[in-house]
């Protein structure tokens, strides 16, 4: 999946954080919901304007960011 089709960054929206399709829902919001134990189905039920592809795009975005992090040895 090419997350760039769904994840947008606008300086004036949510402090420039990556959002889903220009909405005010951030990638962090979705990752936080998943980390707290919500399933993708739970998220889609609570936020009907989202699609399963939006959640997948958030995961792909996070994986890409992690892949590009610089590791600093302690």
PATIVEX-965230 format. One line per field, with one value per residue: residue in three letters; z, x, y of N, C-alpha, C in turn. Coordinates in nm, 2 decimals. Layout:
<keros>
residuo = (ALA;...) .
n.zz = (Z;...) .
n.xx = (X;...) .
n.yy = (Y;...) .
ca.zz = (Z;...) .
ca.xx = (X;...) .
ca.yy = (Y;...) .
c.zz = (Z;...) .
c.xx = (X;...) .
c.yy = (Y;...) .
</keros>
This chain:
<keros>
residuo = (UNK;UNK;UNK;UNK;UNK;UNK;UNK;UNK;UNK;UNK;UNK;UNK;UNK;UNK;UNK;UNK;UNK;UNK;UNK;UNK;UNK;UNK;UNK;UNK;UNK;UNK;UNK;UNK;UNK;UNK;UNK;UNK;UNK;UNK;UNK;UNK;UNK;UNK;UNK;UNK;UNK;UNK;UNK;UNK;UNK;UNK;UNK;UNK;UNK;UNK;UNK;UNK;UNK;UNK;UNK;UNK;UNK;UNK;UNK;UNK;UNK;UNK;UNK;UNK;UNK;UNK;UNK;UNK;UNK;UNK;UNK;UNK;UNK;UNK) .
n.zz = (0.00;-0.08;0.14;0.10;-0.05;0.12;0.36;0.48;0.52;0.66;0.73;0.88;1.01;1.28;1.39;1.20;1.20;1.07;0.90;0.83;0.51;0.49;0.69;1.04;1.19;1.32;1.23;1.46;1.64;1.55;1.58;1.85;1.94;1.84;1.99;2.24;2.25;2.09;1.81;1.45;1.35;1.57;1.57;1.31;1.35;1.55;1.42;1.15;0.91;0.84;0.66;0.61;0.47;0.55;0.81;0.75;0.60;0.80;0.96;0.77;0.72;0.98;0.99;0.78;0.88;1.10;0.99;0.87;1.08;1.26;1.43;1.74;1.91;2.25) .
n.xx = (0.08;0.05;0.09;0.09;-0.12;-0.32;-0.24;-0.19;-0.01;-0.05;0.05;-0.11;-0.29;-0.38;-0.13;0.06;0.09;0.08;-0.21;-0.52;-0.64;-0.67;-0.84;-0.91;-0.82;-0.55;-0.25;-0.13;-0.35;-0.49;-0.30;-0.27;-0.52;-0.52;-0.31;-0.41;-0.58;-0.80;-0.97;-0.93;-1.19;-1.34;-1.26;-1.34;-1.62;-1.66;-1.58;-1.72;-1.66;-1.41;-1.21;-1.11;-0.87;-0.76;-0.67;-0.48;-0.31;-0.21;-0.06;0.13;0.26;0.37;0.54;0.71;0.83;0.96;1.14;1.31;1.43;1.70;1.94;2.09;2.37;2.40) .
n.yy = (-0.12;0.22;0.46;0.73;0.81;0.84;0.96;1.28;1.59;1.89;2.21;2.40;2.24;2.04;2.09;2.03;1.76;1.42;1.34;1.17;1.16;1.44;1.50;1.58;1.37;1.21;1.02;0.93;0.92;0.70;0.49;0.50;0.43;0.16;0.06;0.07;-0.14;-0.14;-0.28;-0.29;-0.30;-0.20;0.06;0.15;0.12;0.32;0.55;0.62;0.75;0.67;0.44;0.09;0.09;0.33;0.28;0.08;0.24;0.41;0.23;0.15;0.39;0.44;0.22;0.28;0.52;0.42;0.25;0.44;0.57;0.70;0.52;0.55;0.46;0.36) .
ca.zz = (0.00;-0.08;0.23;0.06;-0.11;0.23;0.47;0.44;0.62;0.63;0.84;0.96;1.06;1.39;1.42;1.09;1.22;0.96;0.92;0.73;0.40;0.51;0.81;1.16;1.26;1.30;1.24;1.60;1.70;1.51;1.64;1.99;1.96;1.83;2.10;2.37;2.24;2.00;1.69;1.34;1.35;1.67;1.52;1.20;1.41;1.62;1.32;1.02;0.80;0.81;0.59;0.65;0.41;0.63;0.92;0.69;0.57;0.92;0.99;0.67;0.75;1.10;0.96;0.70;0.97;1.19;0.90;0.84;1.21;1.29;1.55;1.81;2.00;2.38) .
ca.xx = (0.00;0.12;0.02;0.09;-0.24;-0.42;-0.18;-0.16;0.05;-0.08;0.11;-0.21;-0.39;-0.32;0.01;0.14;0.10;0.02;-0.36;-0.59;-0.71;-0.70;-0.93;-0.84;-0.78;-0.41;-0.20;-0.11;-0.48;-0.52;-0.20;-0.30;-0.64;-0.48;-0.22;-0.49;-0.66;-0.92;-0.95;-0.97;-1.34;-1.39;-1.23;-1.43;-1.75;-1.67;-1.55;-1.77;-1.60;-1.28;-1.21;-1.01;-0.75;-0.70;-0.60;-0.37;-0.22;-0.14;0.04;0.23;0.33;0.45;0.65;0.81;0.90;1.05;1.25;1.40;1.48;1.84;1.97;2.20;2.42;2.42) .
ca.yy = (0.00;0.35;0.54;0.87;0.84;0.86;1.04;1.41;1.68;2.03;2.29;2.46;2.14;1.96;2.12;1.97;1.62;1.35;1.32;1.08;1.22;1.58;1.52;1.61;1.24;1.19;0.88;0.90;0.89;0.56;0.41;0.50;0.34;0.02;0.02;0.06;-0.26;-0.14;-0.35;-0.20;-0.30;-0.11;0.20;0.18;0.14;0.45;0.66;0.56;0.82;0.61;0.31;0.00;0.13;0.44;0.22;0.02;0.34;0.45;0.13;0.16;0.51;0.41;0.12;0.35;0.61;0.34;0.20;0.55;0.63;0.69;0.46;0.61;0.36;0.41) .
c.zz = (0.00;0.01;0.19;-0.01;-0.01;0.34;0.42;0.55;0.58;0.75;0.93;1.03;1.16;1.41;1.32;1.11;1.10;0.99;0.81;0.63;0.42;0.62;0.93;1.25;1.22;1.29;1.38;1.67;1.67;1.58;1.79;2.02;1.94;1.94;2.23;2.36;2.15;1.87;1.57;1.33;1.45;1.62;1.41;1.25;1.48;1.53;1.18;0.90;0.76;0.73;0.64;0.59;0.48;0.74;0.87;0.65;0.69;0.97;0.89;0.69;0.87;1.07;0.88;0.79;1.05;1.11;0.87;0.97;1.21;1.42;1.61;1.92;2.14;2.43) .
c.xx = (0.09;0.04;0.01;-0.04;-0.35;-0.37;-0.14;-0.10;0.02;-0.03;0.00;-0.31;-0.32;-0.17;0.11;0.16;0.03;-0.12;-0.41;-0.67;-0.75;-0.79;-0.84;-0.80;-0.64;-0.37;-0.18;-0.24;-0.51;-0.43;-0.23;-0.42;-0.60;-0.40;-0.30;-0.58;-0.78;-0.88;-0.98;-1.12;-1.40;-1.37;-1.32;-1.58;-1.77;-1.65;-1.59;-1.72;-1.47;-1.31;-1.10;-0.87;-0.68;-0.62;-0.47;-0.26;-0.14;-0.03;0.16;0.32;0.42;0.56;0.76;0.89;1.00;1.17;1.36;1.46;1.63;1.87;2.10;2.25;2.44;2.56) .
c.yy = (0.12;0.44;0.68;0.91;0.88;0.95;1.17;1.49;1.82;2.11;2.35;2.37;2.05;1.97;2.06;1.82;1.54;1.31;1.22;1.17;1.36;1.61;1.56;1.49;1.22;1.04;0.84;0.86;0.74;0.46;0.39;0.42;0.19;-0.03;0.00;-0.06;-0.26;-0.22;-0.26;-0.19;-0.21;0.04;0.24;0.20;0.27;0.57;0.61;0.63;0.76;0.48;0.22;0.04;0.25;0.38;0.15;0.12;0.40;0.36;0.13;0.28;0.50;0.32;0.19;0.45;0.53;0.29;0.31;0.62;0.61;0.63;0.51;0.51;0.43;0.40) .
</keros>
